[in-house]
Amino acid sequence: MRIAMVAESFLPHMNGVTHSLLRVMEHLTERGDEMIVIAARSGRLTPAEHAGVRVDQVPSFTLPRYPSVRVAPGGSRRLMNTLERFRPDVVHLASPFVLGWRGLLASQALGLPTVAVYQTEIPAYAARYGIPYAEELLWQHVDRIHSGSTLTLAPSSAAIRQLEERSIDRVRLWVRGVDSERFDPSKRSEAWRRAIAPNGERLIGYVGRLAAEKQLEDLAALSSVPGTRLVIVGDGPLAPALKRQLPDAHFAGFLGGEDLAVAMASLDVFVHPGESETFCQTIQEAMASGVPVVATGRGGPVDLVDSSRTGWLYTPGNLDEMASAVRDLAGDDGKRAAFGRAAREAVRTRTWKSVTGALVGHYSDAIELASGTSPLPGSPLHTPRLQTPRRRRTSRP
């Protein structure tokens, strides 16, 4: 299969969108598929190719105060030329918004099937960045992109409901994989822990981008949990402000590779307070590392965290409840270990190879749909691939 990937985010900027795309590319290459990536140029840092895949770079600029986010405005003619030369069977729009919109228009003009991956709830960011009046306008743009795509893939049941409430149809569930060999409880390092908590404190950690939409200021509520130390792994525009707001926390900065795997496995409890997550890959990585999770009960975490078995979900905005859940796990070694084992088992089979195989199935369906072939009743095009999450326990610590 020949696949053109229009990437709203790509190297050198590593985030959830980039990470997912790289892992998918890895396994598509193993299958023998041919690919091209169309991505925003980031000076000389954007590679001309990655793992043998050519990267076609388009001009872009950075957002004010957020240099890791590139915006690539313009018309669709340049992308049409690239697609005409490559002649893909399908166009993969990775978290489309600006460059992805151009990719959609170019694909429509050429009659190419498109699979749009909904991964970032951009409209919800508006209020966090001081422009709440823009939220509905941003949603209207999201509506145009996904209504115009052949298929839309969403990573969680909450994201599917969100899109369907906007009258977007042809939405499928497509989750993310996790590398359970890289993220493994065996990576836990007592030396790493002693360097941060010499008095034996339990380590309560967050891993991810330090940005407004992650609601990291909520972590200040954990200062009331005795015998613990907060660990923040990651970087972003809010780093200076967070260091002032959380003076007792350990800021490890950006970590990757084995350094990240060691840090994740060395935590006692993982906490994610963001309410705008369509999935939350770092929750899966914590679970694969055998670390129980405390997360807000909205969005992607609702599918990932089985409350009272692999962690706790708390009511969005209820920071006392969040602190109580952390206190429950930090203070009970047996419960924490049991939750950690259950967490790893819950994601153990969710490999990137199996997830990429499901993606190829969606590609094939999009190609069939775009060709005008009517699917048989009861086929996946009529029955969304949505697994109903287990009923959540309502008890709280």
C-alpha positions as a Markdown table, in Angstrom:
| # | Residue | x | y | z |
|---|---|---|---|---|
| 1 | Met | 0.0 | 0.0 | 0.0 |
| 2 | Arg | 1.2 | 3.5 | -0.8 |
| 3 | Ile | 0.4 | 6.0 | 2.1 |
| 4 | Ala | 0.9 | 9.7 | 2.2 |
| 5 | Met | 1.0 | 11.1 | 5.8 |
| 6 | Val | 0.2 | 14.7 | 6.4 |
| 7 | Ala | 1.7 | 15.4 | 9.8 |
| 8 | Glu | 0.5 | 18.4 | 11.8 |
| 9 | Ser | 3.5 | 17.8 | 14.1 |
| 10 | Phe | 6.7 | 16.0 | 13.3 |
| 11 | Leu | 10.4 | 15.8 | 14.2 |
| 12 | Pro | 12.3 | 17.4 | 15.8 |
| 13 | His | 9.3 | 18.1 | 18.0 |
| 14 | Met | 8.4 | 15.0 | 20.0 |
| 15 | Asn | 4.8 | 14.8 | 21.3 |
| 16 | Gly | 1.9 | 12.4 | 21.2 |
| 17 | Val | 1.2 | 13.1 | 17.5 |
| 18 | Thr | 4.8 | 12.6 | 16.5 |
| 19 | His | 5.4 | 9.6 | 18.6 |
| 20 | Ser | 2.3 | 7.8 | 17.3 |
| 21 | Leu | 3.2 | 8.6 | 13.7 |
| 22 | Leu | 6.8 | 7.3 | 14.1 |
| 23 | Arg | 5.7 | 4.0 | 15.6 |
| 24 | Val | 3.1 | 3.5 | 12.9 |
| 25 | Met | 5.7 | 4.3 | 10.2 |
| 26 | Glu | 8.0 | 1.7 | 11.8 |
| 27 | His | 5.5 | -1.1 | 11.5 |
| 28 | Leu | 4.2 | -0.1 | 8.1 |
| 29 | Thr | 7.9 | -0.2 | 6.9 |
| 30 | Glu | 8.1 | -3.8 | 8.3 |
| 31 | Arg | 5.0 | -4.7 | 6.2 |
| 32 | Gly | 6.7 | -3.3 | 3.1 |
| 33 | Asp | 4.3 | -0.4 | 2.6 |
| 34 | Glu | 5.6 | 2.8 | 0.8 |
| 35 | Met | 5.2 | 6.1 | 2.5 |
| 36 | Ile | 5.9 | 9.8 | 2.2 |
| 37 | Val | 5.5 | 12.3 | 5.1 |
| 38 | Ile | 4.4 | 15.9 | 4.5 |
| 39 | Ala | 5.3 | 18.0 | 7.5 |
| 40 | Ala | 6.0 | 21.6 | 8.6 |
| 41 | Arg | 9.6 | 22.7 | 8.2 |
| 42 | Ser | 11.4 | 23.6 | 11.4 |
| 43 | Gly | 14.6 | 25.2 | 10.1 |
| 44 | Arg | 17.4 | 22.8 | 9.5 |
| 45 | Leu | 16.1 | 20.5 | 12.2 |
| 46 | Thr | 13.4 | 18.7 | 10.3 |
| 47 | Pro | 14.9 | 15.7 | 8.6 |
| 48 | Ala | 14.8 | 15.2 | 4.8 |
| 49 | Glu | 14.0 | 11.6 | 5.5 |
| 50 | His | 13.3 | 9.4 | 8.5 |
| 51 | Ala | 13.9 | 5.6 | 8.6 |
| 52 | Gly | 14.1 | 5.6 | 4.8 |
| 53 | Val | 10.8 | 7.6 | 4.4 |
| 54 | Arg | 11.1 | 10.9 | 2.5 |
| 55 | Val | 9.9 | 14.0 | 4.4 |
| 56 | Asp | 8.5 | 16.7 | 2.1 |
| 57 | Gln | 8.8 | 19.9 | 4.1 |
| 58 | Val | 6.5 | 22.9 | 3.8 |
| 59 | Pro | 7.2 | 26.4 | 5.1 |
| 60 | Ser | 5.9 | 27.2 | 8.6 |
| 61 | Phe | 6.2 | 29.6 | 11.5 |
| 62 | Thr | 6.1 | 29.1 | 15.3 |
| 63 | Leu | 3.3 | 30.1 | 17.6 |
| 64 | Pro | 4.2 | 33.0 | 19.9 |
| 65 | Arg | 5.6 | 31.8 | 23.3 |
| 66 | Tyr | 5.3 | 28.1 | 22.1 |
| 67 | Pro | 8.2 | 27.5 | 19.7 |
| 68 | Ser | 7.7 | 23.7 | 19.6 |
| 69 | Val | 4.3 | 24.2 | 17.8 |
| 70 | Arg | 4.6 | 25.0 | 14.0 |
| 71 | Val | 1.8 | 26.3 | 11.8 |
| 72 | Ala | 2.0 | 25.8 | 8.1 |
| 73 | Pro | -0.6 | 28.0 | 6.4 |
| 74 | Gly | -1.1 | 28.4 | 2.7 |
| 75 | Gly | -3.0 | 26.9 | -0.2 |
| 76 | Ser | -3.3 | 23.3 | -1.3 |
| 77 | Arg | -1.5 | 23.5 | -4.7 |
| 78 | Arg | 1.9 | 22.5 | -3.3 |
| 79 | Leu | 0.4 | 19.5 | -1.5 |
| 80 | Met | -1.5 | 18.5 | -4.6 |
| 81 | Asn | 1.7 | 18.5 | -6.6 |
| 82 | Thr | 3.4 | 16.2 | -4.0 |
| 83 | Leu | 0.5 | 13.9 | -3.9 |
| 84 | Glu | 0.2 | 13.7 | -7.7 |
| 85 | Arg | 3.9 | 12.7 | -7.9 |
| 86 | Phe | 3.6 | 10.1 | -5.1 |
| 87 | Arg | 0.2 | 8.7 | -6.2 |
| 88 | Pro | -0.9 | 7.3 | -2.8 |
| 89 | Asp | -3.6 | 4.8 | -2.3 |
| 90 | Val | -4.7 | 6.7 | 0.9 |
| 91 | Val | -3.9 | 9.9 | 2.7 |
| 92 | His | -3.4 | 9.8 | 6.5 |
| 93 | Leu | -4.1 | 13.1 | 8.2 |
| 94 | Ala | -2.4 | 13.1 | 11.5 |
| 95 | Ser | -4.2 | 15.3 | 14.0 |
| 96 | Pro | -5.3 | 17.7 | 11.2 |
| 97 | Phe | -5.9 | 21.3 | 11.7 |
| 98 | Val | -3.9 | 23.7 | 9.5 |
| 99 | Leu | -1.6 | 21.7 | 7.4 |
| 100 | Gly | -4.0 | 18.8 | 7.6 |
| 101 | Trp | -6.8 | 21.0 | 6.2 |
| 102 | Arg | -4.6 | 21.8 | 3.2 |
| 103 | Gly | -4.0 | 18.0 | 2.9 |
| 104 | Leu | -7.7 | 17.3 | 2.9 |
| 105 | Leu | -8.4 | 19.9 | 0.2 |
| 106 | Ala | -5.6 | 18.6 | -1.9 |
| 107 | Ser | -6.9 | 15.0 | -1.5 |
| 108 | Gln | -10.4 | 16.0 | -2.3 |
| 109 | Ala | -9.3 | 17.7 | -5.5 |
| 110 | Leu | -7.4 | 14.6 | -6.6 |
| 111 | Gly | -10.2 | 12.2 | -5.5 |
| 112 | Leu | -8.0 | 10.5 | -2.9 |
| 113 | Pro | -9.4 | 8.7 | 0.2 |
| 114 | Thr | -8.5 | 10.3 | 3.5 |
| 115 | Val | -8.3 | 8.9 | 7.0 |
| 116 | Ala | -8.3 | 11.7 | 9.6 |
| 117 | Val | -6.9 | 10.9 | 13.0 |
| 118 | Tyr | -8.6 | 13.0 | 15.7 |
| 119 | Gln | -6.0 | 13.2 | 18.4 |
| 120 | Thr | -6.0 | 16.7 | 19.9 |
| 121 | Glu | -9.0 | 18.6 | 21.3 |
| 122 | Ile | -7.7 | 22.0 | 20.1 |
| 123 | Pro | -11.0 | 23.9 | 20.7 |
| 124 | Ala | -10.8 | 23.1 | 24.4 |
| 125 | Tyr | -7.4 | 24.9 | 24.5 |
| 126 | Ala | -9.1 | 28.3 | 23.7 |
| 127 | Ala | -10.2 | 29.0 | 27.2 |
| 128 | Arg | -6.8 | 27.9 | 28.7 |
| 129 | Tyr | -5.0 | 30.3 | 26.4 |
| 130 | Gly | -7.3 | 33.2 | 27.2 |
| 131 | Ile | -9.6 | 33.2 | 24.1 |
| 132 | Pro | -12.8 | 31.4 | 25.1 |
| 133 | Tyr | -14.8 | 33.2 | 22.4 |
| 134 | Ala | -12.8 | 31.3 | 19.8 |
| 135 | Glu | -13.8 | 27.8 | 21.0 |
| 136 | Glu | -16.9 | 27.4 | 18.8 |
| 137 | Leu | -15.1 | 28.8 | 15.7 |
| 138 | Leu | -12.3 | 26.2 | 16.3 |
| 139 | Trp | -14.9 | 23.5 | 16.6 |
| 140 | Gln | -16.5 | 24.5 | 13.3 |
| 141 | His | -13.1 | 24.1 | 11.6 |
| 142 | Val | -12.7 | 20.6 | 13.2 |
| 143 | Asp | -16.2 | 19.8 | 11.9 |
| 144 | Arg | -15.2 | 20.7 | 8.4 |
| 145 | Ile | -12.1 | 18.6 | 8.4 |
| 146 | His | -13.7 | 15.4 | 9.8 |
| 147 | Ser | -17.0 | 15.7 | 8.0 |
| 148 | Gly | -15.0 | 16.1 | 4.8 |
| 149 | Ser | -12.7 | 13.1 | 5.4 |
| 150 | Thr | -13.5 | 9.6 | 4.2 |
| 151 | Leu | -13.1 | 8.1 | 7.7 |
| 152 | Thr | -12.2 | 9.6 | 11.1 |
| 153 | Leu | -10.4 | 7.6 | 13.7 |
| 154 | Ala | -10.8 | 8.6 | 17.3 |
| 155 | Pro | -8.8 | 7.1 | 20.2 |
| 156 | Ser | -11.5 | 6.7 | 22.9 |
| 157 | Ser | -15.2 | 6.3 | 23.5 |
| 158 | Ala | -15.3 | 9.9 | 24.9 |
| 159 | Ala | -13.7 | 11.3 | 21.7 |
| 160 | Ile | -16.2 | 9.3 | 19.6 |
| 161 | Arg | -19.2 | 10.7 | 21.5 |
| 162 | Gln | -17.7 | 14.2 | 21.3 |
| 163 | Leu | -17.5 | 14.0 | 17.5 |
| 164 | Glu | -20.8 | 12.3 | 17.0 |
| 165 | Glu | -22.4 | 15.1 | 19.1 |
| 166 | Arg | -21.0 | 17.5 | 16.5 |
| 167 | Ser | -22.9 | 15.4 | 13.8 |
| 168 | Ile | -19.6 | 14.0 | 12.4 |
| 169 | Asp | -20.2 | 10.5 | 11.0 |
| 170 | Arg | -18.0 | 7.7 | 9.8 |
| 171 | Val | -16.1 | 7.7 | 13.1 |
| 172 | Arg | -14.2 | 4.6 | 14.2 |
| 173 | Leu | -12.3 | 3.7 | 17.4 |
| 174 | Trp | -8.5 | 3.4 | 16.9 |
| 175 | Val | -6.5 | 3.2 | 20.1 |
| 176 | Arg | -2.8 | 3.7 | 20.6 |
| 177 | Gly | -0.1 | 1.0 | 21.2 |
| 178 | Val | 2.4 | 0.9 | 24.0 |
| 179 | Asp | 5.9 | -0.5 | 24.0 |
| 180 | Ser | 5.7 | -2.9 | 27.0 |
| 181 | Glu | 9.3 | -4.0 | 26.5 |
| 182 | Arg | 10.7 | -0.4 | 26.8 |
| 183 | Phe | 8.2 | 0.5 | 29.6 |
| 184 | Asp | 8.6 | -2.3 | 32.1 |
| 185 | Pro | 8.6 | -2.6 | 35.9 |
| 186 | Ser | 12.1 | -4.0 | 35.7 |
| 187 | Lys | 13.4 | -0.6 | 34.8 |
| 188 | Arg | 12.7 | 0.7 | 38.3 |
| 189 | Ser | 15.9 | 2.2 | 39.7 |
| 190 | Glu | 16.4 | 2.6 | 43.5 |
| 191 | Ala | 19.5 | 4.8 | 42.8 |
| 192 | Trp | 17.3 | 7.2 | 40.7 |
| 193 | Arg | 14.7 | 7.2 | 43.5 |
| 194 | Arg | 17.3 | 7.9 | 46.2 |
| 195 | Ala | 18.7 | 10.8 | 44.3 |
| 196 | Ile | 15.3 | 12.5 | 44.3 |
| 197 | Ala | 13.9 | 11.2 | 47.6 |
| 198 | Pro | 16.8 | 10.6 | 50.0 |
| 199 | Asn | 14.4 | 10.2 | 52.9 |
| 200 | Gly | 12.4 | 7.5 | 51.3 |
| 201 | Glu | 9.4 | 9.6 | 50.1 |
| 202 | Arg | 6.9 | 8.1 | 47.7 |
| 203 | Leu | 7.4 | 9.6 | 44.3 |
| 204 | Ile | 4.2 | 11.0 | 42.7 |
| 205 | Gly | 4.9 | 11.8 | 39.1 |
| 206 | Tyr | 3.6 | 13.5 | 36.0 |
| 207 | Val | 5.2 | 13.0 | 32.5 |
| 208 | Gly | 4.3 | 15.2 | 29.5 |
| 209 | Arg | 4.2 | 18.6 | 28.1 |
| 210 | Leu | 4.3 | 21.6 | 30.5 |
| 211 | Ala | 1.5 | 23.6 | 28.9 |
| 212 | Ala | -1.7 | 25.3 | 30.0 |
| 213 | Glu | -4.0 | 22.6 | 28.7 |
| 214 | Lys | -2.5 | 20.0 | 31.0 |
| 215 | Gln | -3.8 | 21.9 | 34.1 |
| 216 | Leu | -0.6 | 21.2 | 36.0 |
| 217 | Glu | -1.3 | 23.9 | 38.6 |
| 218 | Asp | -3.8 | 21.4 | 40.0 |
| 219 | Leu | -0.8 | 19.4 | 41.3 |
| 220 | Ala | -0.3 | 21.9 | 44.0 |
| 221 | Ala | -3.1 | 20.2 | 45.8 |
| 222 | Leu | -0.8 | 17.2 | 46.4 |
| 223 | Ser | 1.4 | 19.2 | 48.8 |
| 224 | Ser | -1.0 | 18.0 | 51.5 |
| 225 | Val | -0.1 | 14.3 | 51.0 |
| 226 | Pro | 2.5 | 13.4 | 53.6 |
| 227 | Gly | 5.6 | 11.4 | 52.9 |
| 228 | Thr | 5.6 | 12.1 | 49.2 |
| 229 | Arg | 7.6 | 14.1 | 46.6 |
| 230 | Leu | 6.2 | 15.4 | 43.3 |
| 231 | Val | 8.3 | 14.7 | 40.2 |
| 232 | Ile | 7.7 | 16.5 | 36.9 |
| 233 | Val | 9.1 | 15.1 | 33.8 |
| 234 | Gly | 8.9 | 17.2 | 30.6 |
| 235 | Asp | 9.3 | 20.7 | 29.3 |
| 236 | Gly | 7.2 | 23.4 | 27.8 |
| 237 | Pro | 6.2 | 27.1 | 28.0 |
| 238 | Leu | 4.9 | 26.8 | 31.5 |
| 239 | Ala | 8.1 | 25.4 | 33.0 |
| 240 | Pro | 9.2 | 28.7 | 34.7 |
| 241 | Ala | 5.8 | 29.4 | 36.2 |
| 242 | Leu | 5.4 | 25.9 | 37.4 |
| 243 | Lys | 8.7 | 25.9 | 39.2 |
| 244 | Arg | 7.5 | 28.9 | 41.1 |
| 245 | Gln | 4.1 | 27.4 | 41.9 |
| 246 | Leu | 5.5 | 24.0 | 42.9 |
| 247 | Pro | 8.8 | 24.9 | 44.7 |
| 248 | Asp | 9.2 | 21.5 | 46.4 |
| 249 | Ala | 8.8 | 19.5 | 43.2 |
| 250 | His | 11.7 | 17.9 | 41.4 |
| 251 | Phe | 11.8 | 19.0 | 37.7 |
| 252 | Ala | 13.6 | 16.4 | 35.7 |
| 253 | Gly | 13.2 | 18.2 | 32.3 |
| 254 | Phe | 12.6 | 16.4 | 29.1 |
| 255 | Leu | 13.6 | 12.7 | 29.1 |
| 256 | Gly | 13.6 | 10.2 | 26.3 |
| 257 | Gly | 14.6 | 6.7 | 25.5 |
| 258 | Glu | 15.8 | 4.6 | 28.4 |
| 259 | Asp | 16.0 | 7.6 | 30.7 |
| 260 | Leu | 12.3 | 8.1 | 30.4 |
| 261 | Ala | 11.6 | 4.4 | 30.9 |
| 262 | Val | 13.7 | 4.4 | 34.1 |
| 263 | Ala | 11.9 | 7.5 | 35.4 |
| 264 | Met | 8.5 | 6.2 | 34.7 |
| 265 | Ala | 9.1 | 2.8 | 36.3 |
| 266 | Ser | 10.7 | 4.5 | 39.3 |
| 267 | Leu | 7.5 | 6.4 | 40.2 |
| 268 | Asp | 5.1 | 5.1 | 42.9 |
| 269 | Val | 1.9 | 6.8 | 41.5 |
| 270 | Phe | 1.3 | 8.5 | 38.2 |
| 271 | Val | -1.0 | 11.6 | 38.2 |
| 272 | His | -2.5 | 13.3 | 35.2 |
| 273 | Pro | -4.9 | 16.2 | 35.9 |
| 274 | Gly | -5.6 | 17.4 | 32.3 |
| 275 | Glu | -9.3 | 17.3 | 31.2 |
| 276 | Ser | -8.7 | 17.8 | 27.5 |
| 277 | Glu | -7.1 | 14.4 | 26.7 |
| 278 | Thr | -8.6 | 12.5 | 23.8 |
| 279 | Phe | -6.4 | 9.5 | 24.9 |
| 280 | Cys | -3.3 | 10.1 | 27.1 |
| 281 | Gln | -0.4 | 8.0 | 25.9 |
| 282 | Thr | 1.6 | 8.6 | 29.1 |
| 283 | Ile | -1.1 | 6.9 | 31.2 |
| 284 | Gln | -0.5 | 3.8 | 29.1 |
| 285 | Glu | 3.2 | 4.0 | 29.5 |
| 286 | Ala | 2.8 | 4.4 | 33.3 |
| 287 | Met | 0.5 | 1.3 | 33.3 |
| 288 | Ala | 3.0 | -0.7 | 31.2 |
| 289 | Ser | 5.6 | 0.3 | 33.8 |
| 290 | Gly | 3.5 | -1.2 | 36.6 |
| 291 | Val | 2.6 | 2.2 | 38.1 |
| 292 | Pro | -1.0 | 2.9 | 39.2 |
| 293 | Val | -2.7 | 6.0 | 37.8 |
| 294 | Val | -4.7 | 8.8 | 39.3 |
| 295 | Ala | -6.5 | 10.8 | 36.5 |
| 296 | Thr | -9.4 | 13.0 | 36.0 |
| 297 | Gly | -12.6 | 11.3 | 35.0 |
| 298 | Arg | -13.0 | 13.0 | 31.6 |
| 299 | Gly | -11.9 | 12.1 | 28.1 |
| 300 | Gly | -9.4 | 9.4 | 27.2 |
| 301 | Pro | -8.4 | 8.4 | 30.8 |
| 302 | Val | -12.0 | 7.0 | 31.4 |
| 303 | Asp | -11.2 | 4.2 | 29.0 |
| 304 | Leu | -7.7 | 3.6 | 30.3 |
| 305 | Val | -8.1 | 3.6 | 34.1 |
| 306 | Asp | -10.2 | 1.0 | 35.7 |
| 307 | Ser | -11.1 | 2.7 | 38.9 |
| 308 | Ser | -10.3 | 0.7 | 42.1 |
| 309 | Arg | -8.3 | -1.9 | 40.0 |
| 310 | Thr | -5.6 | -0.1 | 38.0 |
| 311 | Gly | -5.9 | 3.3 | 39.7 |
| 312 | Trp | -8.4 | 6.0 | 40.5 |
| 313 | Leu | -10.5 | 8.4 | 38.4 |
| 314 | Tyr | -11.6 | 11.5 | 40.3 |
| 315 | Thr | -14.4 | 14.0 | 39.5 |
| 316 | Pro | -13.1 | 16.7 | 37.2 |
| 317 | Gly | -12.2 | 19.8 | 39.2 |
| 318 | Asn | -12.4 | 18.0 | 42.6 |
| 319 | Leu | -8.8 | 18.4 | 43.8 |
| 320 | Asp | -9.6 | 17.1 | 47.3 |
| 321 | Glu | -10.7 | 13.9 | 45.7 |
| 322 | Met | -7.5 | 13.8 | 43.6 |
| 323 | Ala | -5.3 | 14.3 | 46.7 |
| 324 | Ser | -7.4 | 11.6 | 48.5 |
| 325 | Ala | -6.8 | 9.1 | 45.7 |
| 326 | Val | -3.0 | 9.8 | 45.8 |
| 327 | Arg | -2.9 | 9.5 | 49.6 |
| 328 | Asp | -4.7 | 6.1 | 49.4 |
| 329 | Leu | -2.2 | 4.6 | 47.0 |
| 330 | Ala | 0.9 | 6.3 | 48.5 |
| 331 | Gly | 0.1 | 5.0 | 51.9 |
| 332 | Asp | -0.7 | 1.4 | 51.1 |
| 333 | Asp | 2.2 | -0.6 | 49.7 |
| 334 | Gly | 0.1 | -3.7 | 49.1 |
| 335 | Lys | -2.7 | -1.9 | 47.3 |
| 336 | Arg | -0.2 | 0.0 | 45.2 |
| 337 | Ala | 1.6 | -3.1 | 44.1 |
| 338 | Ala | -1.7 | -4.9 | 43.2 |
| 339 | Phe | -2.9 | -1.9 | 41.2 |
| 340 | Gly | 0.4 | -1.8 | 39.4 |
| 341 | Arg | 0.3 | -5.4 | 38.4 |
| 342 | Ala | -3.3 | -5.0 | 37.2 |
| 343 | Ala | -2.3 | -1.9 | 35.3 |
| 344 | Arg | 0.5 | -3.7 | 33.4 |
| 345 | Glu | -1.7 | -6.6 | 32.5 |
| 346 | Ala | -4.4 | -4.3 | 31.2 |
| 347 | Val | -2.1 | -2.9 | 28.5 |
| 348 | Arg | 0.3 | -5.8 | 27.9 |
| 349 | Thr | -1.3 | -6.9 | 24.6 |
| 350 | Arg | -1.8 | -3.5 | 23.2 |
| 351 | Thr | 1.2 | -3.6 | 20.9 |
| 352 | Trp | 2.0 | -1.1 | 18.2 |
| 353 | Lys | 2.1 | -4.0 | 15.7 |
| 354 | Ser | -1.5 | -4.9 | 16.5 |
| 355 | Val | -2.6 | -1.3 | 16.5 |
| 356 | Thr | -0.9 | -0.7 | 13.1 |
| 357 | Gly | -2.6 | -3.8 | 11.7 |
| 358 | Ala | -6.0 | -2.3 | 12.7 |
| 359 | Leu | -5.0 | 1.0 | 11.1 |
| 360 | Val | -4.3 | -0.8 | 7.8 |
| 361 | Gly | -7.8 | -2.3 | 8.0 |
| 362 | His | -9.2 | 1.2 | 8.3 |
| 363 | Tyr | -7.1 | 2.3 | 5.3 |
| 364 | Ser | -8.6 | -0.5 | 3.2 |
| 365 | Asp | -12.1 | 0.4 | 4.3 |
| 366 | Ala | -11.5 | 4.1 | 3.4 |
| 367 | Ile | -10.3 | 3.0 | -0.1 |
| 368 | Glu | -13.3 | 0.9 | -0.6 |
| 369 | Leu | -15.7 | 3.6 | 0.6 |
| 370 | Ala | -14.1 | 6.2 | -1.7 |
| 371 | Ser | -14.3 | 3.9 | -4.6 |
| 372 | Gly | -18.1 | 3.9 | -4.4 |
| 373 | Thr | -18.3 | 0.2 | -3.5 |
| 374 | Ser | -21.3 | -0.3 | -1.2 |
| 375 | Pro | -20.3 | -2.2 | 1.9 |
| 376 | Leu | -22.4 | -5.2 | 3.0 |
| 377 | Pro | -24.9 | -4.7 | 5.8 |
| 378 | Gly | -23.2 | -5.4 | 9.1 |
| 379 | Ser | -19.8 | -4.7 | 7.8 |
| 380 | Pro | -17.3 | -2.5 | 9.7 |
| 381 | Leu | -18.5 | 0.5 | 7.7 |
| 382 | His | -21.9 | 0.1 | 9.2 |
| 383 | Thr | -20.8 | -1.1 | 12.7 |
| 384 | Pro | -18.2 | 1.2 | 14.3 |
| 385 | Arg | -15.3 | -0.6 | 15.9 |
| 386 | Leu | -16.2 | 0.6 | 19.4 |
| 387 | Gln | -15.6 | -1.5 | 22.5 |
| 388 | Thr | -17.9 | -0.5 | 25.4 |
| 389 | Pro | -15.8 | 0.2 | 28.4 |
| 390 | Arg | -16.4 | -1.9 | 31.5 |
| 391 | Arg | -18.8 | -0.4 | 34.1 |
| 392 | Arg | -16.7 | 1.7 | 36.4 |
| 393 | Arg | -16.8 | 1.2 | 40.1 |
| 394 | Thr | -18.0 | 4.3 | 41.9 |
| 395 | Ser | -16.3 | 3.8 | 45.2 |
| 396 | Arg | -13.5 | 6.2 | 46.0 |
| 397 | Pro | -10.7 | 6.0 | 48.5 |
